[in-house]
Amino acid sequence: MLVQSLLQTHQLALTDFDAIAMTSGPGSFTGLRIGTAVVQGLAFGSQRPVLCVSSLEALAVSASRAQAAEYVAVCLHAREDEFYFGIYRLSADGAGESLINDCMATADKIDNLLGAFASSQHHAALATGDGWQHPLLQPTVLKYDLIPVTANYDALIIADIARQQWQAGKSGVPAALASPVYLKDELDYRTV
């Protein structure tokens, strides 16, 4: 109902769009499943492909907009002593390039990945995401002089990233193949 109302307000139809964008995760298990189900329904109904955007990339783009930087290390607390982690390089036009692919990591693994990044790049990086506040990661933040930045993303950032993907030639995936990214092997998403 909300989607229909929004489209009517702007005198649009789903078929006016080339593709539908969604946040594919990582993130909340339930939130990702609900979001994916809604997007799959819209994509099936309109016969449009789906462009999947990493939530870590969206946070990196948001952080670089808040404080200009080329490199952003994103860390979200997953559960217990595990974190979702990735490092992105942002170009002048705001496009993100994954330097360290989104992964599930322990504090030690993050320290090792940042060590490899720091030795090869020699650049300061912004640090965004709630994971950096975890006590296990405080020594890492200090060790690598990460610059903390609070960032949140919204639908406009997801749309910007999806637009850049589309312009770069990524055609998206069929609705049936749009799925959340959990970064845990034992978690599978099954479509109906």
CORQUI-V392718 format. One record per backbone hydrogen bond with DSSP energy under -0.5 kcal/mol. NH is the residue of the N-H (numbers start at 0). CO is the residue of the C=O. E is the energy in kcal/mol with one decimal. If there is no record, write none. Layout:
# CORQUI-V392718
nh=NH co=CO e=E
nh=NH co=CO e=E
This chain:
# CORQUI-V392718
nh=4 co=0 e=-2.5
nh=5 co=1 e=-2.4
nh=6 co=2 e=-2.6
nh=7 co=3 e=-2.4
nh=8 co=4 e=-2.4
nh=9 co=5 e=-1.4
nh=10 co=7 e=-1.2
nh=11 co=6 e=-2.8
nh=15 co=12 e=-2.2
nh=16 co=13 e=-1.6
nh=19 co=48 e=-2.5
nh=21 co=50 e=-2.2
nh=23 co=21 e=-0.6
nh=23 co=52 e=-2.5
nh=24 co=52 e=-0.7
nh=31 co=27 e=-2.8
nh=32 co=28 e=-1.8
nh=33 co=29 e=-2.5
nh=34 co=30 e=-2.5
nh=35 co=31 e=-2.4
nh=36 co=32 e=-2.2
nh=37 co=33 e=-2.2
nh=38 co=34 e=-2.4
nh=39 co=35 e=-3.0
nh=40 co=36 e=-2.1
nh=41 co=37 e=-2.3
nh=42 co=38 e=-2.9
nh=43 co=39 e=-3.0
nh=44 co=40 e=-2.4
nh=45 co=41 e=-1.9
nh=46 co=42 e=-1.1
nh=47 co=42 e=-1.6
nh=48 co=17 e=-0.7
nh=49 co=172 e=-3.0
nh=50 co=19 e=-2.6
nh=51 co=49 e=-0.6
nh=52 co=21 e=-2.9
nh=54 co=24 e=-1.7
nh=57 co=53 e=-2.2
nh=58 co=54 e=-1.9
nh=59 co=55 e=-2.2
nh=60 co=56 e=-2.7
nh=61 co=57 e=-2.3
nh=62 co=58 e=-2.6
nh=63 co=59 e=-2.3
nh=64 co=60 e=-1.5
nh=65 co=61 e=-1.7
nh=66 co=62 e=-2.3
nh=71 co=87 e=-2.5
nh=72 co=125 e=-3.5
nh=73 co=71 e=-0.6
nh=73 co=85 e=-3.1
nh=74 co=127 e=-2.2
nh=75 co=83 e=-2.4
nh=77 co=81 e=-2.1
nh=78 co=81 e=-1.1
nh=81 co=78 e=-2.6
nh=82 co=104 e=-2.5
nh=83 co=75 e=-3.0
nh=84 co=82 e=-0.5
nh=84 co=102 e=-2.7
nh=85 co=73 e=-1.8
nh=86 co=99 e=-1.5
nh=87 co=71 e=-2.8
nh=88 co=96 e=-2.9
nh=89 co=69 e=-3.2
nh=90 co=94 e=-2.4
nh=93 co=90 e=-2.1
nh=96 co=88 e=-2.3
nh=98 co=86 e=-2.9
nh=98 co=96 e=-0.5
nh=99 co=86 e=-1.8
nh=102 co=84 e=-2.2
nh=104 co=82 e=-3.0
nh=104 co=102 e=-0.5
nh=109 co=105 e=-2.3
nh=110 co=106 e=-2.3
nh=111 co=107 e=-2.2
nh=112 co=108 e=-2.8
nh=113 co=109 e=-2.8
nh=114 co=110 e=-2.0
nh=115 co=111 e=-2.1
nh=116 co=112 e=-2.3
nh=117 co=113 e=-3.2
nh=118 co=114 e=-2.1
nh=119 co=115 e=-1.3
nh=120 co=116 e=-2.5
nh=121 co=117 e=-1.6
nh=125 co=70 e=-2.5
nh=126 co=146 e=-2.8
nh=127 co=72 e=-2.2
nh=130 co=74 e=-2.2
nh=131 co=74 e=-0.7
nh=131 co=128 e=-1.2
nh=132 co=129 e=-1.4
nh=133 co=130 e=-1.7
nh=136 co=133 e=-1.9
nh=137 co=133 e=-0.7
nh=137 co=134 e=-0.7
nh=138 co=134 e=-0.5
nh=140 co=136 e=-2.3
nh=141 co=137 e=-1.9
nh=142 co=138 e=-2.6
nh=143 co=139 e=-2.0
nh=144 co=141 e=-1.0
nh=145 co=140 e=-1.9
nh=146 co=124 e=-2.5
nh=147 co=145 e=-0.8
nh=148 co=126 e=-2.5
nh=157 co=153 e=-1.9
nh=158 co=154 e=-2.7
nh=159 co=155 e=-2.5
nh=160 co=156 e=-2.5
nh=161 co=157 e=-2.6
nh=162 co=158 e=-2.6
nh=163 co=159 e=-2.2
nh=164 co=160 e=-2.3
nh=165 co=161 e=-2.7
nh=166 co=162 e=-2.7
nh=167 co=163 e=-1.6
nh=168 co=165 e=-1.6
nh=169 co=164 e=-2.5
nh=170 co=168 e=-0.5
nh=172 co=49 e=-2.5
nh=176 co=173 e=-1.7
nh=177 co=173 e=-0.7
nh=177 co=174 e=-1.1
nh=178 co=176 e=-0.5
nh=180 co=23 e=-3.8
nh=181 co=179 e=-0.6
nh=186 co=183 e=-1.5
nh=187 co=185 e=-0.7
nh=189 co=187 e=-0.6
nh=190 co=188 e=-0.5
